[in-house]
Amino acid sequence: MAEIESRTHWLLWPVMALWRFVTWILQLTGRLVAVILGIALMIAGVVVSLTVIGAVIGIPLAVFGFLLIVRGVF
C-alpha cells in the first residue's frame, strides 16, 4: 500500500510520530494473532479429520488455517 506523503506542521510532529508507532504495533500484533489463529485452526482441522465423517469439516478448516498463516506472514 503506497503512502501519500503529506506535510505536517512542526508542532504536530510528536503526535504524528506517536500515531505511526501505535499503528505499527497494531499491525504487528494483528499479523501475530493471524498466524497463531491459523495454527490453531490447522491443528483443529487435522484432529477433526481423523474421523471419516469429520473430514468434511476438518479439511476445509485446515485449509483455511493454512491460508490464514500465509496471509499473516506475507
C-alpha positions as CSV (number, residue, x, y, z in Angstrom):
1,M,0.0,0.0,0.0
2,A,1.5,3.3,-1.1
3,E,1.6,6.0,1.5
4,I,0.7,9.6,0.5
5,E,3.3,11.9,1.8
6,S,1.7,14.9,3.5
7,R,3.3,17.8,5.2
8,T,2.7,18.0,8.9
9,H,3.1,21.2,10.9
10,W,6.2,21.0,13.2
11,L,4.0,21.4,16.3
12,L,2.1,18.3,15.4
13,W,5.1,16.1,14.6
14,P,5.3,14.4,18.0
15,V,1.6,13.4,17.7
16,M,2.1,12.0,14.2
17,A,5.2,10.1,15.4
18,L,3.2,8.5,18.2
19,W,0.3,7.7,15.9
20,R,2.6,5.9,13.4
21,F,4.3,4.0,16.2
22,V,0.9,2.8,17.6
23,T,-0.3,1.8,14.1
24,W,2.9,-0.2,13.6
25,I,2.4,-2.0,16.9
26,L,-1.2,-2.9,16.0
27,Q,-0.2,-4.2,12.5
28,L,2.5,-6.4,14.1
29,T,0.2,-7.8,16.7
30,G,-2.6,-8.3,14.1
31,R,-0.2,-10.5,12.0
32,L,0.9,-12.4,15.0
33,V,-2.7,-13.1,16.0
34,A,-3.5,-14.2,12.4
35,V,-0.6,-16.7,12.5
36,I,-1.5,-18.1,15.9
37,L,-5.1,-18.5,14.9
38,G,-4.1,-20.1,11.7
39,I,-2.0,-22.7,13.5
40,A,-4.9,-23.4,15.9
41,L,-7.3,-23.9,13.1
42,M,-4.9,-26.2,11.2
43,I,-4.5,-28.4,14.3
44,A,-8.2,-28.5,14.9
45,G,-8.8,-29.4,11.2
46,V,-6.3,-32.2,11.4
47,V,-7.8,-33.6,14.6
48,V,-11.4,-33.3,13.3
49,S,-10.5,-35.0,10.0
50,L,-9.1,-38.1,11.8
51,T,-12.7,-39.5,11.5
52,V,-14.2,-40.1,8.1
53,I,-17.3,-38.1,8.9
54,G,-15.3,-35.2,10.3
55,A,-13.2,-34.9,7.2
56,V,-16.0,-33.0,5.5
57,I,-15.4,-30.2,8.1
58,G,-11.8,-30.8,9.0
59,I,-10.1,-30.5,5.6
60,P,-11.6,-27.1,4.8
61,L,-10.8,-26.0,8.3
62,A,-7.2,-27.0,7.9
63,V,-7.0,-25.3,4.5
64,F,-8.5,-22.1,6.0
65,G,-5.9,-22.2,8.8
66,F,-3.1,-22.6,6.3
67,L,-4.4,-19.6,4.2
68,L,-4.6,-17.5,7.4
69,I,-1.0,-18.3,8.2
70,V,0.1,-17.4,4.6
71,R,-1.9,-14.1,5.0
72,G,-0.3,-13.3,8.3
73,V,3.3,-14.0,7.1
74,F,3.0,-12.1,3.8
